[in-house]
Amino acid sequence: MKVLFVAGESVPFIKTGGLADVVGSLPSELKKEGVDVRVALPLYKDIPQKFKDQMVDITNFDVYMGWKTVYAGVKTLKHQGIQYYFIDNLEFFNRDGCYGYWDDGERFAFFSMAVIEMMERIDFIPNIIHVHDWHTAMIPMLLVHKYHWIEAYQNIRKVLTIHNLRFQGIYNPVVLESLFGLDFTSFKDDGVKYYNSVNYLQGGINYADIVTTVSPSYADEIQTPEFGETLDGILRYNAWKVYGILNGIDTKIYDPKNDPFIEPNYGVNGYNKKMEVKEALQKELGLPVDKDIPMIASVSRLSDQKGFNLVNEILEEVLQTNAQYVVLGTGEESYEHSFKYFQQEYPDNMRALIEFDAEKAQKLYAASDLFLMPSAFEPCGLSQMISLRYGSVPIVHEVGGLKDSIKPFNEFENTGTGFTFYDFRSSVLKDKIFEALDLFYNQRDKFKMLARRGMREDFSWSASVKEYMKLYEELLEE
Ligand code: ADP
């Protein structure tokens, strides 16, 4: 079985969030099942030079975008047994980061067409093309309406995974002609037509043979108006082909026993060593050094999605205890400012690390006692699984993948892996945080047992990869 993953980001080359983790780890798991998986990515400026040095040019060609002719180079490298293809175009990708530009619609239209046109040139015609999120979601439609005349492509099955329904790629319908060189055949409700615009992700949902999302709960939730981000109707219409498969994490990278960024390393029974990691970070950050002071952490995009509006409302009361809160994240400026403000007001309790840094993230997962992730909605969420693995007990909203991965703590039965709450209100969140702190201060043994139970949970890909394999196999039988 040959599968081509197409995505806007992937570990270890470039990352803005969980999408990169998944695209970075699922292919090698599929490979273990015997699949020939390859991955196509844009050649961004920020991909580390050490990888660029390993890349080999294999071909180049022109992509016709409306009236424009655009150069597409293809470079390749093999990393940990997986073949990667990078689409090179300086005008579109020689910029900082991945997304957030005014012409993203054009950049990813180009990328999508270049990847399709690349396949026959590199002589890799997959049985399945597996696209991820809105950036590449037009590929299924393009195979139906633009490239159907290429015989070799006619049996390619199309899978779309939605990692976050909020981001959809909505543009003026002129893009059909001016970017994709198409007429308006696909401009219909069961195609790409979204009100009077074109919606890339909607196109993916309608034209893919199978749509997956990254947790069973989110797969149900997105079919309701509350979580459907205005596409719930389209998703209900396509419900027969929508599946939810929980993401795994890379248990080699996120492993407190072998993590090169923490000192000392520790395992399930290494609570005292974990406390040493905490004290080292407290020292590094200039916070009071004391293993009996609870450290709460967040490692996250700073956005409303992640529930930081609730956190802001109650943070002052938390900081007025002796608890410490360390947040590592970038995103909406209002949150960057408010967290900096709290750091200034509570210098012994608060650190706002406004940056994106994988090493610091791993140190913080390891050093913290509690991990705060009260997302308003959460397609899957990896941070809460990573925190469990490092023995940092999560405090989460019971939604989406958080609900599917964290079992509520039950004090009387001594079961569960984290503190969970249902009502999305700041007072409810505050009560949960105080309940967690209370357990830390007053029943440390129970707290340790809770952390240990979390560390023992299995969040590897082993179960989920089987579900992907089953879907792939069923698709190929049709
Ligand atoms: P999302 O994809 O919605 O941002 P996830 O929980 O699925 O959220 O994945 C987030 C990933 O990005 C995790 O691996 C987390 O550790 C990482 N991450 C988020 N913010 C930062 C940051 N500032 N520095 C380093 N890693 C980060």
Residues whose N, C-alpha, C, O or C-beta is under 5 A from the ligand:
A	BS01	ADP	T16 G17 G18 L19 V299 S300 R301 L328 G329 T330 E355 F356 D357 A358 A361 G381 L382 S383
